């Protein structure tokens, strides 16, 4: 839940897409750091896999334990 509204939905997806850099292409924008789920410095398909697994839908609370441990 990257917009802090307690769900993972289309607005979170739009923010993710805006931060997508691609495999091995560093994402330098500090605002995009939360989307780098695997911590490898880029925002790519692996990070999307985590995001996709956490989707809950609009106004449906997201699983707070979803995603990789940090």
Predicted model as a PDB file, atoms N, CA, C, CB and O in Angstrom, pLDDT in the B-factor column:
MODEL        1                                                                  
ATOM      1  N   UNK A   1       0.850  -1.186   0.000  1.00 86.00           N  
ATOM      2  CA  UNK A   1       0.000   0.000   0.000  1.00 86.00           C  
ATOM      3  C   UNK A   1       0.888   1.238   0.000  1.00 86.00           C  
ATOM      4  CB  UNK A   1      -0.963   0.004   1.227  1.00 86.00           C  
ATOM      5  O   UNK A   1       1.291   1.725   1.056  1.00 86.00           O  
ATOM      6  N   UNK A   2       1.182   1.731  -1.169  1.00 86.00           N  
ATOM      7  CA  UNK A   2       2.141   2.820  -1.277  1.00 86.00           C  
ATOM      8  C   UNK A   2       1.503   4.197  -1.163  1.00 86.00           C  
ATOM      9  CB  UNK A   2       2.872   2.717  -2.574  1.00 86.00           C  
ATOM     10  O   UNK A   2       2.229   5.188  -1.089  1.00 86.00           O  
ATOM     11  N   UNK A   3       0.196   4.302  -1.145  1.00 90.00           N  
ATOM     12  CA  UNK A   3      -0.435   5.606  -0.923  1.00 90.00           C  
ATOM     13  C   UNK A   3      -1.104   5.681   0.453  1.00 90.00           C  
ATOM     14  CB  UNK A   3      -1.467   5.887  -2.023  1.00 90.00           C  
ATOM     15  O   UNK A   3      -1.850   6.615   0.748  1.00 90.00           O  
ATOM     16  N   UNK A   4      -0.822   4.683   1.281  1.00 90.00           N  
ATOM     17  CA  UNK A   4      -1.236   4.680   2.696  1.00 90.00           C  
ATOM     18  C   UNK A   4      -2.744   4.779   2.900  1.00 90.00           C  
ATOM     19  CB  UNK A   4      -0.573   5.818   3.415  1.00 90.00           C  
ATOM     20  O   UNK A   4      -3.204   5.414   3.849  1.00 90.00           O  
ATOM     21  N   UNK A   5      -3.524   4.142   1.998  1.00 94.00           N  
ATOM     22  CA  UNK A   5      -4.972   4.114   2.190  1.00 94.00           C  
ATOM     23  C   UNK A   5      -5.459   2.718   2.591  1.00 94.00           C  
ATOM     24  CB  UNK A   5      -5.681   4.569   0.912  1.00 94.00           C  
ATOM     25  O   UNK A   5      -6.656   2.431   2.551  1.00 94.00           O  
ATOM     26  N   UNK A   6      -4.527   1.869   2.972  1.00 93.00           N  
ATOM     27  CA  UNK A   6      -4.779   0.535   3.519  1.00 93.00           C  
ATOM     28  C   UNK A   6      -5.204  -0.516   2.500  1.00 93.00           C  
ATOM     29  CB  UNK A   6      -5.819   0.630   4.556  1.00 93.00           C  
ATOM     30  O   UNK A   6      -5.531  -1.641   2.879  1.00 93.00           O  
ATOM     31  N   UNK A   7      -5.206  -0.167   1.209  1.00 95.00           N  
ATOM     32  CA  UNK A   7      -5.466  -1.170   0.180  1.00 95.00           C  
ATOM     33  C   UNK A   7      -4.380  -1.087  -0.885  1.00 95.00           C  
ATOM     34  CB  UNK A   7      -6.874  -0.971  -0.451  1.00 95.00           C  
ATOM     35  O   UNK A   7      -3.655  -0.096  -0.972  1.00 95.00           O  
ATOM     36  N   UNK A   8      -4.275  -2.136  -1.692  1.00 95.00           N  
ATOM     37  CA  UNK A   8      -3.348  -2.133  -2.830  1.00 95.00           C  
ATOM     38  C   UNK A   8      -4.227  -2.264  -4.063  1.00 95.00           C  
ATOM     39  CB  UNK A   8      -2.257  -3.311  -2.742  1.00 95.00           C  
ATOM     40  O   UNK A   8      -4.812  -3.314  -4.329  1.00 95.00           O  
ATOM     41  N   UNK A   9      -4.304  -1.156  -4.813  1.00 96.00           N  
ATOM     42  CA  UNK A   9      -5.259  -1.071  -5.909  1.00 96.00           C  
ATOM     43  C   UNK A   9      -4.680  -0.328  -7.103  1.00 96.00           C  
ATOM     44  CB  UNK A   9      -6.530  -0.391  -5.445  1.00 96.00           C  
ATOM     45  O   UNK A   9      -3.464  -0.178  -7.215  1.00 96.00           O  
ATOM     46  N   UNK A  10      -5.547   0.136  -7.992  1.00 96.00           N  
ATOM     47  CA  UNK A  10      -5.118   0.793  -9.229  1.00 96.00           C  
ATOM     48  C   UNK A  10      -4.291   2.049  -8.985  1.00 96.00           C  
ATOM     49  CB  UNK A  10      -6.320   1.145 -10.061  1.00 96.00           C  
ATOM     50  O   UNK A  10      -3.382   2.337  -9.763  1.00 96.00           O  
ATOM     51  N   UNK A  11      -4.574   2.792  -7.943  1.00 95.00           N  
ATOM     52  CA  UNK A  11      -3.762   3.993  -7.690  1.00 95.00           C  
ATOM     53  C   UNK A  11      -2.338   3.604  -7.290  1.00 95.00           C  
ATOM     54  CB  UNK A  11      -4.408   4.866  -6.581  1.00 95.00           C  
ATOM     55  O   UNK A  11      -1.383   4.289  -7.655  1.00 95.00           O  
ATOM     56  N   UNK A  12      -2.194   2.523  -6.553  1.00 95.00           N  
ATOM     57  CA  UNK A  12      -0.860   2.028  -6.221  1.00 95.00           C  
ATOM     58  C   UNK A  12      -0.159   1.505  -7.478  1.00 95.00           C  
ATOM     59  CB  UNK A  12      -0.944   0.917  -5.148  1.00 95.00           C  
ATOM     60  O   UNK A  12       1.044   1.702  -7.651  1.00 95.00           O  
ATOM     61  N   UNK A  13      -0.915   0.840  -8.352  1.00 96.00           N  
ATOM     62  CA  UNK A  13      -0.357   0.347  -9.602  1.00 96.00           C  
ATOM     63  C   UNK A  13       0.144   1.493 -10.468  1.00 96.00           C  
ATOM     64  CB  UNK A  13      -1.395  -0.470 -10.359  1.00 96.00           C  
ATOM     65  O   UNK A  13       1.212   1.384 -11.070  1.00 96.00           O  
ATOM     66  N   UNK A  14      -0.601   2.581 -10.544  1.00 96.00           N  
ATOM     67  CA  UNK A  14      -0.168   3.733 -11.345  1.00 96.00           C  
ATOM     68  C   UNK A  14       1.160   4.283 -10.826  1.00 96.00           C  
ATOM     69  CB  UNK A  14      -1.244   4.841 -11.327  1.00 96.00           C  
ATOM     70  O   UNK A  14       2.031   4.652 -11.614  1.00 96.00           O  
ATOM     71  N   UNK A  15       1.313   4.336  -9.529  1.00 96.00           N  
ATOM     72  CA  UNK A  15       2.578   4.803  -8.949  1.00 96.00           C  
ATOM     73  C   UNK A  15       3.699   3.818  -9.256  1.00 96.00           C  
ATOM     74  CB  UNK A  15       2.441   4.995  -7.422  1.00 96.00           C  
ATOM     75  O   UNK A  15       4.818   4.229  -9.563  1.00 96.00           O  
ATOM     76  N   UNK A  16       3.409   2.521  -9.177  1.00 96.00           N  
ATOM     77  CA  UNK A  16       4.410   1.506  -9.506  1.00 96.00           C  
ATOM     78  C   UNK A  16       4.875   1.665 -10.955  1.00 96.00           C  
ATOM     79  CB  UNK A  16       3.839   0.088  -9.277  1.00 96.00           C  
ATOM     80  O   UNK A  16       6.075   1.688 -11.232  1.00 96.00           O  
ATOM     81  N   UNK A  17       3.924   1.773 -11.863  1.00 97.00           N  
ATOM     82  CA  UNK A  17       4.251   1.901 -13.287  1.00 97.00           C  
ATOM     83  C   UNK A  17       5.126   3.136 -13.526  1.00 97.00           C  
ATOM     84  CB  UNK A  17       2.956   1.986 -14.137  1.00 97.00           C  
ATOM     85  O   UNK A  17       6.075   3.081 -14.307  1.00 97.00           O  
ATOM     86  N   UNK A  18       4.814   4.231 -12.867  1.00 97.00           N  
ATOM     87  CA  UNK A  18       5.614   5.457 -13.028  1.00 97.00           C  
ATOM     88  C   UNK A  18       7.047   5.265 -12.552  1.00 97.00           C  
ATOM     89  CB  UNK A  18       4.972   6.612 -12.264  1.00 97.00           C  
ATOM     90  O   UNK A  18       7.948   5.973 -13.000  1.00 97.00           O  
ATOM     91  N   UNK A  19       7.263   4.320 -11.653  1.00 97.00           N  
ATOM     92  CA  UNK A  19       8.602   4.073 -11.110  1.00 97.00           C  
ATOM     93  C   UNK A  19       9.349   2.954 -11.826  1.00 97.00           C  
ATOM     94  CB  UNK A  19       8.501   3.744  -9.649  1.00 97.00           C  
ATOM     95  O   UNK A  19      10.531   2.735 -11.558  1.00 97.00           O  
ATOM     96  N   UNK A  20       8.686   2.247 -12.723  1.00 97.00           N  
ATOM     97  CA  UNK A  20       9.327   1.118 -13.397  1.00 97.00           C  
ATOM     98  C   UNK A  20      10.533   1.591 -14.200  1.00 97.00           C  
ATOM     99  CB  UNK A  20       8.324   0.394 -14.315  1.00 97.00           C  
ATOM    100  O   UNK A  20      10.442   2.522 -15.001  1.00 97.00           O  
ATOM    101  N   UNK A  21      11.672   0.924 -13.968  1.00 96.00           N  
ATOM    102  CA  UNK A  21      12.890   1.267 -14.704  1.00 96.00           C  
ATOM    103  C   UNK A  21      13.297   0.139 -15.645  1.00 96.00           C  
ATOM    104  CB  UNK A  21      14.033   1.578 -13.732  1.00 96.00           C  
ATOM    105  O   UNK A  21      13.823   0.396 -16.728  1.00 96.00           O  
ATOM    106  N   UNK A  22      13.064  -1.089 -15.247  1.00 94.00           N  
ATOM    107  CA  UNK A  22      13.442  -2.253 -16.041  1.00 94.00           C  
ATOM    108  C   UNK A  22      14.587  -2.996 -15.383  1.00 94.00           C  
ATOM    109  CB  UNK A  22      13.828  -1.837 -17.460  1.00 94.00           C  
ATOM    110  O   UNK A  22      15.266  -2.454 -14.511  1.00 94.00           O  
ATOM    111  N   UNK A  23      14.805  -4.251 -15.801  1.00 96.00           N  
ATOM    112  CA  UNK A  23      15.862  -5.056 -15.205  1.00 96.00           C  
ATOM    113  C   UNK A  23      17.243  -4.406 -15.383  1.00 96.00           C  
ATOM    114  CB  UNK A  23      15.858  -6.455 -15.819  1.00 96.00           C  
ATOM    115  O   UNK A  23      17.603  -3.959 -16.472  1.00 96.00           O  
ATOM    116  N   UNK A  24      17.982  -4.368 -14.310  1.00 96.00           N  
ATOM    117  CA  UNK A  24      19.358  -3.855 -14.289  1.00 96.00           C  
ATOM    118  C   UNK A  24      19.483  -2.380 -14.649  1.00 96.00           C  
ATOM    119  CB  UNK A  24      20.197  -4.653 -15.227  1.00 96.00           C  
ATOM    120  O   UNK A  24      20.582  -1.903 -14.931  1.00 96.00           O  
ATOM    121  N   UNK A  25      18.367  -1.653 -14.641  1.00 97.00           N  
ATOM    122  CA  UNK A  25      18.394  -0.209 -14.871  1.00 97.00           C  
ATOM    123  C   UNK A  25      18.064   0.455 -13.544  1.00 97.00           C  
ATOM    124  CB  UNK A  25      17.380   0.229 -16.008  1.00 97.00           C  
ATOM    125  O   UNK A  25      16.936   0.378 -13.058  1.00 97.00           O  
ATOM    126  N   UNK A  26      19.055   1.102 -12.970  1.00 97.00           N  
ATOM    127  CA  UNK A  26      18.897   1.680 -11.632  1.00 97.00           C  
ATOM    128  C   UNK A  26      17.756   2.682 -11.586  1.00 97.00           C  
ATOM    129  CB  UNK A  26      20.190   2.353 -11.189  1.00 97.00           C  
ATOM    130  O   UNK A  26      17.579   3.490 -12.498  1.00 97.00           O  
ATOM    131  N   UNK A  27      16.988   2.614 -10.511  1.00 96.00           N  
ATOM    132  CA  UNK A  27      15.930   3.587 -10.253  1.00 96.00           C  
ATOM    133  C   UNK A  27      16.488   4.555  -9.214  1.00 96.00           C  
ATOM    134  CB  UNK A  27      14.584   2.891  -9.755  1.00 96.00           C  
ATOM    135  O   UNK A  27      16.636   4.204  -8.043  1.00 96.00           O  
ATOM    136  N   UNK A  28      16.795   5.772  -9.650  1.00 94.00           N  
ATOM    137  CA  UNK A  28      17.472   6.738  -8.786  1.00 94.00           C  
ATOM    138  C   UNK A  28      16.522   7.638  -7.999  1.00 94.00           C  
ATOM    139  CB  UNK A  28      18.381   7.590  -9.610  1.00 94.00           C  
ATOM    140  O   UNK A  28      16.970   8.356  -7.105  1.00 94.00           O  
ATOM    141  N   UNK A  29      15.244   7.622  -8.301  1.00 97.00           N  
ATOM    142  CA  UNK A  29      14.288   8.480  -7.609  1.00 97.00           C  
ATOM    143  C   UNK A  29      13.994   7.905  -6.223  1.00 97.00           C  
ATOM    144  CB  UNK A  29      12.979   8.624  -8.432  1.00 97.00           C  
ATOM    145  O   UNK A  29      13.441   6.810  -6.120  1.00 97.00           O  
ATOM    146  N   UNK A  30      14.350   8.617  -5.165  1.00 95.00           N  
ATOM    147  CA  UNK A  30      14.111   8.104  -3.807  1.00 95.00           C  
ATOM    148  C   UNK A  30      12.645   7.791  -3.521  1.00 95.00           C  
ATOM    149  CB  UNK A  30      14.605   9.101  -2.796  1.00 95.00           C  
ATOM    150  O   UNK A  30      12.353   6.929  -2.692  1.00 95.00           O  
ATOM    151  N   UNK A  31      11.726   8.471  -4.187  1.00 94.00           N  
ATOM    152  CA  UNK A  31      10.305   8.212  -3.986  1.00 94.00           C  
ATOM    153  C   UNK A  31       9.914   6.824  -4.497  1.00 94.00           C  
ATOM    154  CB  UNK A  31       9.469   9.284  -4.684  1.00 94.00           C  
ATOM    155  O   UNK A  31       8.873   6.294  -4.110  1.00 94.00           O  
ATOM    156  N   UNK A  32      10.734   6.240  -5.356  1.00 95.00           N  
ATOM    157  CA  UNK A  32      10.436   4.929  -5.933  1.00 95.00           C  
ATOM    158  C   UNK A  32      11.041   3.776  -5.138  1.00 95.00           C  
ATOM    159  CB  UNK A  32      10.934   4.873  -7.354  1.00 95.00           C  
ATOM    160  O   UNK A  32      10.764   2.615  -5.438  1.00 95.00           O  
ATOM    161  N   UNK A  33      11.840   4.063  -4.158  1.00 94.00           N  
ATOM    162  CA  UNK A  33      12.491   3.020  -3.360  1.00 94.00           C  
ATOM    163  C   UNK A  33      11.514   1.986  -2.814  1.00 94.00           C  
ATOM    164  CB  UNK A  33      13.241   3.647  -2.216  1.00 94.00           C  
ATOM    165  O   UNK A  33      11.840   0.799  -2.829  1.00 94.00           O  
ATOM    166  N   UNK A  34      10.329   2.373  -2.331  1.00 90.00           N  
ATOM    167  CA  UNK A  34       9.409   1.350  -1.814  1.00 90.00           C  
ATOM    168  C   UNK A  34       8.972   0.316  -2.856  1.00 90.00           C  
ATOM    169  CB  UNK A  34       8.190   2.019  -1.251  1.00 90.00           C  
ATOM    170  O   UNK A  34       8.540  -0.777  -2.490  1.00 90.00           O  
ATOM    171  N   UNK A  35       9.077   0.639  -4.134  1.00 93.00           N  
ATOM    172  CA  UNK A  35       8.665  -0.302  -5.169  1.00 93.00           C  
ATOM    173  C   UNK A  35       9.752  -1.320  -5.506  1.00 93.00           C  
ATOM    174  CB  UNK A  35       8.273   0.451  -6.417  1.00 93.00           C  
ATOM    175  O   UNK A  35       9.479  -2.300  -6.199  1.00 93.00           O  
ATOM    176  N   UNK A  36      10.962  -1.111  -5.034  1.00 95.00           N  
ATOM    177  CA  UNK A  36      12.060  -2.056  -5.262  1.00 95.00           C  
ATOM    178  C   UNK A  36      11.964  -3.162  -4.214  1.00 95.00           C  
ATOM    179  CB  UNK A  36      13.458  -1.337  -5.198  1.00 95.00           C  
ATOM    180  O   UNK A  36      12.743  -3.200  -3.261  1.00 95.00           O  
ATOM    181  N   UNK A  37      11.003  -4.057  -4.402  1.00 93.00           N  
ATOM    182  CA  UNK A  37      10.691  -5.080  -3.402  1.00 93.00           C  
ATOM    183  C   UNK A  37      11.847  -6.037  -3.139  1.00 93.00           C  
ATOM    184  CB  UNK A  37       9.489  -5.867  -3.839  1.00 93.00           C  
ATOM    185  O   UNK A  37      11.991  -6.539  -2.024  1.00 93.00           O  
ATOM    186  N   UNK A  38      12.670  -6.294  -4.150  1.00 94.00           N  
ATOM    187  CA  UNK A  38      13.767  -7.236  -3.946  1.00 94.00           C  
ATOM    188  C   UNK A  38      15.085  -6.555  -3.598  1.00 94.00           C  
ATOM    189  CB  UNK A  38      13.950  -8.074  -5.178  1.00 94.00           C  
ATOM    190  O   UNK A  38      16.106  -7.219  -3.419  1.00 94.00           O  
ATOM    191  N   UNK A  39      15.058  -5.229  -3.502  1.00 94.00           N  
ATOM    192  CA  UNK A  39      16.228  -4.481  -3.034  1.00 94.00           C  
ATOM    193  C   UNK A  39      17.436  -4.512  -3.948  1.00 94.00           C  
ATOM    194  CB  UNK A  39      16.630  -4.991  -1.725  1.00 94.00           C  
ATOM    195  O   UNK A  39      18.562  -4.341  -3.482  1.00 94.00           O  
ATOM    196  N   UNK A  40      17.229  -4.729  -5.248  1.00 96.00           N  
ATOM    197  CA  UNK A  40      18.368  -4.799  -6.159  1.00 96.00           C  
ATOM    198  C   UNK A  40      18.637  -3.500  -6.917  1.00 96.00           C  
ATOM    199  CB  UNK A  40      18.148  -5.901  -7.140  1.00 96.00           C  
ATOM    200  O   UNK A  40      19.477  -3.474  -7.816  1.00 96.00           O  
ATOM    201  N   UNK A  41      17.932  -2.423  -6.562  1.00 97.00           N  
ATOM    202  CA  UNK A  41      18.224  -1.109  -7.141  1.00 97.00           C  
ATOM    203  C   UNK A  41      17.413  -0.746  -8.371  1.00 97.00           C  
ATOM    204  CB  UNK A  41      19.647  -1.044  -7.489  1.00 97.00           C  
ATOM    205  O   UNK A  41      17.466   0.393  -8.837  1.00 97.00           O  
ATOM    206  N   UNK A  42      16.657  -1.708  -8.904  1.00 97.00           N  
ATOM    207  CA  UNK A  42      15.792  -1.385 -10.043  1.00 97.00           C  
ATOM    208  C   UNK A  42      14.343  -1.713  -9.682  1.00 97.00           C  
ATOM    209  CB  UNK A  42      16.234  -2.168 -11.324  1.00 97.00           C  
ATOM    210  O   UNK A  42      14.077  -2.365  -8.673  1.00 97.00           O  
ATOM    211  N   UNK A  43      13.425  -1.258 -10.507  1.00 97.00           N  
ATOM    212  CA  UNK A  43      12.004  -1.604 -10.346  1.00 97.00           C  
ATOM    213  C   UNK A  43      11.608  -2.298 -11.644  1.00 97.00           C  
ATOM    214  CB  UNK A  43      11.084  -0.312 -10.047  1.00 97.00           C  
ATOM    215  O   UNK A  43      11.490  -1.673 -12.699  1.00 97.00           O  
ATOM    216  N   UNK A  44      11.406  -3.614 -11.533  1.00 97.00           N  
ATOM    217  CA  UNK A  44      11.205  -4.415 -12.737  1.00 97.00           C  
ATOM    218  C   UNK A  44      10.164  -5.507 -12.525  1.00 97.00           C  
ATOM    219  CB  UNK A  44      12.520  -5.035 -13.178  1.00 97.00           C  
ATOM    220  O   UNK A  44       9.370  -5.454 -11.585  1.00 97.00           O  
ATOM    221  N   UNK A  45      10.180  -6.491 -13.405  1.00 96.00           N  
ATOM    222  CA  UNK A  45       9.189  -7.568 -13.379  1.00 96.00           C  
ATOM    223  C   UNK A  45       9.208  -8.364 -12.076  1.00 96.00           C  
ATOM    224  CB  UNK A  45       9.422  -8.501 -14.540  1.00 96.00           C  
ATOM    225  O   UNK A  45       8.160  -8.834 -11.634  1.00 96.00           O  
ATOM    226  N   UNK A  46      10.348  -8.521 -11.467  1.00 96.00           N  
ATOM    227  CA  UNK A  46      10.397  -9.246 -10.186  1.00 96.00           C  
ATOM    228  C   UNK A  46       9.640  -8.469  -9.108  1.00 96.00           C  
ATOM    229  CB  UNK A  46      11.871  -9.480  -9.744  1.00 96.00           C  
ATOM    230  O   UNK A  46       8.892  -9.044  -8.317  1.00 96.00           O  
ATOM    231  N   UNK A  47       9.846  -7.170  -9.094  1.00 96.00           N  
ATOM    232  CA  UNK A  47       9.142  -6.323  -8.128  1.00 96.00           C  
ATOM    233  C   UNK A  47       7.645  -6.323  -8.426  1.00 96.00           C  
ATOM    234  CB  UNK A  47       9.698  -4.876  -8.158  1.00 96.00           C  
ATOM    235  O   UNK A  47       6.826  -6.295  -7.508  1.00 96.00           O  
ATOM    236  N   UNK A  48       7.289  -6.356  -9.707  1.00 96.00           N  
ATOM    237  CA  UNK A  48       5.879  -6.409 -10.063  1.00 96.00           C  
ATOM    238  C   UNK A  48       5.239  -7.700  -9.580  1.00 96.00           C  
ATOM    239  CB  UNK A  48       5.708  -6.273 -11.567  1.00 96.00           C  
ATOM    240  O   UNK A  48       4.080  -7.697  -9.165  1.00 96.00           O  
ATOM    241  N   UNK A  49       5.977  -8.803  -9.627  1.00 94.00           N  
ATOM    242  CA  UNK A  49       5.447 -10.066  -9.119  1.00 94.00           C  
ATOM    243  C   UNK A  49       5.048  -9.957  -7.656  1.00 94.00           C  
ATOM    244  CB  UNK A  49       6.470 -11.177  -9.296  1.00 94.00           C  
ATOM    245  O   UNK A  49       4.012 -10.484  -7.252  1.00 94.00           O  
ATOM    246  N   UNK A  50       5.861  -9.281  -6.865  1.00 93.00           N  
ATOM    247  CA  UNK A  50       5.530  -9.053  -5.455  1.00 93.00           C  
ATOM    248  C   UNK A  50       4.306  -8.161  -5.360  1.00 93.00           C  
ATOM    249  CB  UNK A  50       6.724  -8.418  -4.696  1.00 93.00           C  
ATOM    250  O   UNK A  50       3.368  -8.446  -4.615  1.00 93.00           O  
ATOM    251  N   UNK A  51       4.327  -7.074  -6.127  1.00 93.00           N  
ATOM    252  CA  UNK A  51       3.189  -6.149  -6.125  1.00 93.00           C  
ATOM    253  C   UNK A  51       1.902  -6.874  -6.489  1.00 93.00           C  
ATOM    254  CB  UNK A  51       3.434  -4.989  -7.101  1.00 93.00           C  
ATOM    255  O   UNK A  51       0.886  -6.722  -5.811  1.00 93.00           O  
ATOM    256  N   UNK A  52       1.945  -7.656  -7.550  1.00 93.00           N  
ATOM    257  CA  UNK A  52       0.760  -8.365  -8.030  1.00 93.00           C  
ATOM    258  C   UNK A  52       0.218  -9.305  -6.960  1.00 93.00           C  
ATOM    259  CB  UNK A  52       1.084  -9.151  -9.306  1.00 93.00           C  
ATOM    260  O   UNK A  52      -0.995  -9.419  -6.787  1.00 93.00           O  
ATOM    261  N   UNK A  53       1.111  -9.972  -6.247  1.00 92.00           N  
ATOM    262  CA  UNK A  53       0.688 -10.881  -5.191  1.00 92.00           C  
ATOM    263  C   UNK A  53       0.064 -10.175  -3.996  1.00 92.00           C  
ATOM    264  CB  UNK A  53       1.852 -11.691  -4.733  1.00 92.00           C  
ATOM    265  O   UNK A  53      -0.610 -10.800  -3.177  1.00 92.00           O  
ATOM    266  N   UNK A  54       0.291  -8.874  -3.901  1.00 92.00           N  
ATOM    267  CA  UNK A  54      -0.242  -8.092  -2.776  1.00 92.00           C  
ATOM    268  C   UNK A  54      -1.515  -7.325  -3.124  1.00 92.00           C  
ATOM    269  CB  UNK A  54       0.805  -7.119  -2.291  1.00 92.00           C  
ATOM    270  O   UNK A  54      -2.123  -6.710  -2.249  1.00 92.00           O  
ATOM    271  N   UNK A  55      -1.922  -7.354  -4.388  1.00 94.00           N  
ATOM    272  CA  UNK A  55      -3.134  -6.624  -4.785  1.00 94.00           C  
ATOM    273  C   UNK A  55      -4.324  -7.085  -3.950  1.00 94.00           C  
ATOM    274  CB  UNK A  55      -3.427  -6.826  -6.295  1.00 94.00           C  
ATOM    275  O   UNK A  55      -4.558  -8.282  -3.782  1.00 94.00           O  
ATOM    276  N   UNK A  56      -5.062  -6.124  -3.438  1.00 94.00           N  
ATOM    277  CA  UNK A  56      -6.251  -6.451  -2.654  1.00 94.00           C  
ATOM    278  C   UNK A  56      -7.511  -5.911  -3.324  1.00 94.00           C  
ATOM    279  CB  UNK A  56      -6.128  -5.889  -1.233  1.00 94.00           C  
ATOM    280  O   UNK A  56      -8.582  -6.505  -3.201  1.00 94.00           O  
ATOM    281  N   UNK A  57      -7.390  -4.806  -4.022  1.00 93.00           N  
ATOM    282  CA  UNK A  57      -8.535  -4.164  -4.650  1.00 93.00           C  
ATOM    283  C   UNK A  57      -8.951  -2.919  -3.876  1.00 93.00           C  
ATOM    284  CB  UNK A  57      -9.705  -5.142  -4.749  1.00 93.00           C  
ATOM    285  O   UNK A  57      -8.609  -2.742  -2.706  1.00 93.00           O  
ATOM    286  N   UNK A  58      -9.686  -2.077  -4.553  1.00 95.00           N  
ATOM    287  CA  UNK A  58     -10.124  -0.807  -3.975  1.00 95.00           C  
ATOM    288  C   UNK A  58     -10.970  -1.022  -2.719  1.00 95.00           C  
ATOM    289  CB  UNK A  58     -10.917  -0.004  -5.008  1.00 95.00           C  
ATOM    290  O   UNK A  58     -11.925  -1.799  -2.711  1.00 95.00           O  
ATOM    291  N   UNK A  59     -10.595  -0.322  -1.682  1.00 94.00           N  
ATOM    292  CA  UNK A  59     -11.301  -0.347  -0.400  1.00 94.00           C  
ATOM    293  C   UNK A  59     -11.344  -1.720   0.271  1.00 94.00           C  
ATOM    294  CB  UNK A  59     -12.694   0.137  -0.599  1.00 94.00           C  
ATOM    295  O   UNK A  59     -12.198  -1.978   1.119  1.00 94.00           O  
ATOM    296  N   UNK A  60     -10.416  -2.599  -0.117  1.00 95.00           N  
ATOM    297  CA  UNK A  60     -10.284  -3.905   0.525  1.00 95.00           C  
ATOM    298  C   UNK A  60      -8.930  -3.926   1.222  1.00 95.00           C  
ATOM    299  CB  UNK A  60     -10.417  -5.089  -0.517  1.00 95.00           C  
ATOM    300  O   UNK A  60      -7.900  -3.817   0.557  1.00 95.00           O  
ATOM    301  N   UNK A  61      -8.905  -4.060   2.529  1.00 94.00           N  
ATOM    302  CA  UNK A  61      -7.636  -3.998   3.258  1.00 94.00           C  
ATOM    303  C   UNK A  61      -6.604  -4.988   2.721  1.00 94.00           C  
ATOM    304  CB  UNK A  61      -7.873  -4.264   4.733  1.00 94.00           C  
ATOM    305  O   UNK A  61      -6.904  -6.156   2.472  1.00 94.00           O  
ATOM    306  N   UNK A  62      -5.396  -4.491   2.551  1.00 92.00           N  
ATOM    307  CA  UNK A  62      -4.293  -5.327   2.086  1.00 92.00           C  
ATOM    308  C   UNK A  62      -3.755  -6.151   3.250  1.00 92.00           C  
ATOM    309  CB  UNK A  62      -3.168  -4.462   1.461  1.00 92.00           C  
ATOM    310  O   UNK A  62      -3.892  -5.774   4.414  1.00 92.00           O  
ATOM    311  N   UNK A  63      -3.148  -7.267   2.920  1.00 91.00           N  
ATOM    312  CA  UNK A  63      -2.492  -8.124   3.902  1.00 91.00           C  
ATOM    313  C   UNK A  63      -1.216  -7.424   4.355  1.00 91.00           C  
ATOM    314  CB  UNK A  63      -2.183  -9.548   3.311  1.00 91.00           C  
ATOM    315  O   UNK A  63      -0.302  -7.235   3.552  1.00 91.00           O  
ATOM    316  N   UNK A  64      -1.141  -7.042   5.609  1.00 85.00           N  
ATOM    317  CA  UNK A  64       0.028  -6.302   6.100  1.00 85.00           C  
ATOM    318  C   UNK A  64       1.291  -7.141   6.063  1.00 85.00           C  
ATOM    319  CB  UNK A  64      -0.215  -5.816   7.516  1.00 85.00           C  
ATOM    320  O   UNK A  64       2.389  -6.586   6.109  1.00 85.00           O  
ATOM    321  N   UNK A  65       1.176  -8.450   5.981  1.00 85.00           N  
ATOM    322  CA  UNK A  65       2.340  -9.323   5.909  1.00 85.00           C  
ATOM    323  C   UNK A  65       2.757  -9.656   4.496  1.00 85.00           C  
ATOM    324  CB  UNK A  65       2.072 -10.580   6.646  1.00 85.00           C  
ATOM    325  O   UNK A  65       3.689 -10.433   4.288  1.00 85.00           O  
ATOM    326  N   UNK A  66       2.077  -9.078   3.522  1.00 85.00           N  
ATOM    327  CA  UNK A  66       2.367  -9.361   2.130  1.00 85.00           C  
ATOM    328  C   UNK A  66       3.700  -8.730   1.726  1.00 85.00           C  
ATOM    329  CB  UNK A  66       1.233  -8.851   1.232  1.00 85.00           C  
ATOM    330  O   UNK A  66       4.058  -7.650   2.195  1.00 85.00           O  
ATOM    331  N   UNK A  67       4.408  -9.409   0.867  1.00 77.00           N  
ATOM    332  CA  UNK A  67       5.669  -8.875   0.355  1.00 77.00           C  
ATOM    333  C   UNK A  67       6.856  -9.464   1.076  1.00 77.00           C  
ATOM    334  CB  UNK A  67       5.696  -7.371   0.477  1.00 77.00           C  
ATOM    335  O   UNK A  67       6.712 -10.189   2.060  1.00 77.00           O  
ATOM    336  N   UNK A  68       8.035  -9.142   0.570  1.00 71.00           N  
ATOM    337  CA  UNK A  68       9.250  -9.698   1.166  1.00 71.00           C  
ATOM    338  C   UNK A  68       9.571  -9.036   2.497  1.00 71.00           C  
ATOM    339  CB  UNK A  68      10.429  -9.540   0.212  1.00 71.00           C  
ATOM    340  O   UNK A  68       9.227  -7.874   2.710  1.00 71.00           O  
ATOM    341  N   UNK A  69      10.222  -9.758   3.389  1.00 63.00           N  
ATOM    342  CA  UNK A  69      10.648  -9.132   4.649  1.00 63.00           C  
ATOM    343  C   UNK A  69      11.730  -8.100   4.366  1.00 63.00           C  
ATOM    344  CB  UNK A  69      11.166 -10.200   5.656  1.00 63.00           C  
ATOM    345  O   UNK A  69      12.528  -8.278   3.446  1.00 63.00           O  
ATOM    346  N   UNK A  70      11.766  -7.044   5.130  1.00 55.00           N  
ATOM    347  CA  UNK A  70      12.791  -6.002   4.959  1.00 55.00           C  
ATOM    348  C   UNK A  70      13.721  -6.007   6.119  1.00 55.00           C  
ATOM    349  CB  UNK A  70      12.167  -4.624   4.803  1.00 55.00           C  
ATOM    350  O   UNK A  70      14.653  -5.204   6.165  1.00 55.00           O  
TER     351      UNK A  70                                                      
ENDMDL                                                                          
END                                                                             
